[in-house]
């Protein structure tokens, strides 16, 4: 291997470690120093230190442990710099406390070979961070923004897109949230049992949102992010273990597993998206489906069969997963479940999914009419184009797919698939200039 290739490999190891383990390292440091901004600055400096050291010394056996300990040392350096300024007595006290209780303890935890086994602590630290982000003293949008920034690593601009606001407003919201947490001395811990009910819905929403960010990225060419999905499932498992008798965490875990079961068939060998109707179901993970269905049944029993939004979404996923073929899908049952979901938790995404399900029952005219009452976006145009093609209105379908492509990010994961569908409709429009009965091509169901 050439020296350049070796350096690139080592730099890649730093990037991979930060991307995969960065949230856990950050959570541990936040618990240590009690300040999100300080922790973020220290982790960034630790990453820069790794970039400087690892190409020379090699990647350590436990890179996360190296970064965790280095980040703590960097936090001390930052506090020392703050203490050197006038009026920083409190920072000096923080330095003494951090040095005495946390850094020394962390160094003592190092094995002779430099390894650190922080898994149990890290899990607790990360869960503390989730619960802190979802503290009831923060407004719901602020909880989401703080969690997306701290847990998902999204930029303020990306968060602004999710929350339908501006980057400036999002940045201000994050600053105010951190100031409020610091001023109110909100502890980074799992809250006592009597505080769980008011925090648990937001915590579940964060974990589900994290999985969604990995399963259906809004940016980038990859159809999914395996590491993000795995981290969300790990957190769902952790929350279920913490609260095994609570129906909602059980339902969230069920939903994630039932969705994850289909991931191996979602892309072909070239990395292109494969829609649900064309997926090779022999590649679906039956063990995840079996466990997901069992968890769903457990969750429903604990809620006296009164389904919440996660249980309904899991039930819809189970309907897809349990049948051997696309044509065997009970679409009328799926429509019924979406009707219930829209009563419990209405959203444009659920409305669009219900439209697709209605079209799959054969009621394409009704589905098209329902689209008129739903806010438009890239997916809206893609679905309408597919439905118009089913009525042999290929010219109109081409226009809708053009609009879907124009309103989606340049690196949207489904962009290539939609371009191929547009080209196919364009070909059919040339072959069939007049409306005519044609074979149905069901590709609007997604995955």
LINGI-V887238 format. One line per field, one symbol per residue. phi: phi as a letter, one per 40 degrees, with the letter a starting at -180 (. if undefined). burial: b if it has 9 or more other ideal C-beta (glycine too) atoms within 8 Angstrom, else e. Layout:
# LINGI-V887238
phi->???
burial->???
This chain:
# LINGI-V887238
phi->.cccccccccccccccccccbdccccccccccbgaccccccccccccccccccccccgccdbcccdccccccccccccccccccccgbcccccccccccccbcccccccccdcgcbbcdcccdccccdcccccbcccccdccdcccccccccgccdcccdcccfbbccccccccccccccccccfcccacccdcccdcbddccccccccccccccbccbgcccabdcccccccdccccccccbcccccdccccdccccccdcddbcbcccgccbcdcbccccccccccccccccccccccccbfgcccccccccccccccccccacccccccccccccdcccccacadccccccdcccccchccdccccccccbccadcdcccccccccccgcccccccccccccccbdcbddccccccccccccccccccbcbdacbccbcbccgb
burial->eeeeebbebbbebbeebbeebbbbbbbbbbbbbebbebbbbbbebbbebbbeebeeeeebebbbbbbbbbbbbbbbbbbbebbeeeebeebbebbebbbeebbbebeeebeeebbbebeeebbbbbbbbbbbbbbeebeeebbbbbbbbbbbebebebbbebbeeeeebbbebbebbbebbbeeebebeeeeeebbeebbebbbbbbbbbbebbbebbeeeebbbebbbebbbebbbbbbebbeebbbbbbbbbbbbbbbbbbebbeeeeeebbbbeebeeeebbeebbebbbebbebbbebbeeebbebbbbbbbbbbbbebeebeebebeebbebbbbbbebeeeeebbbbbbbbbbbbeebeebbebbeebeeebebbbbbbbbbbbebbbebbbbbbbbbbeebeeebbbbebbbebbeebbebbeebeeeeeeeeebbbbeb
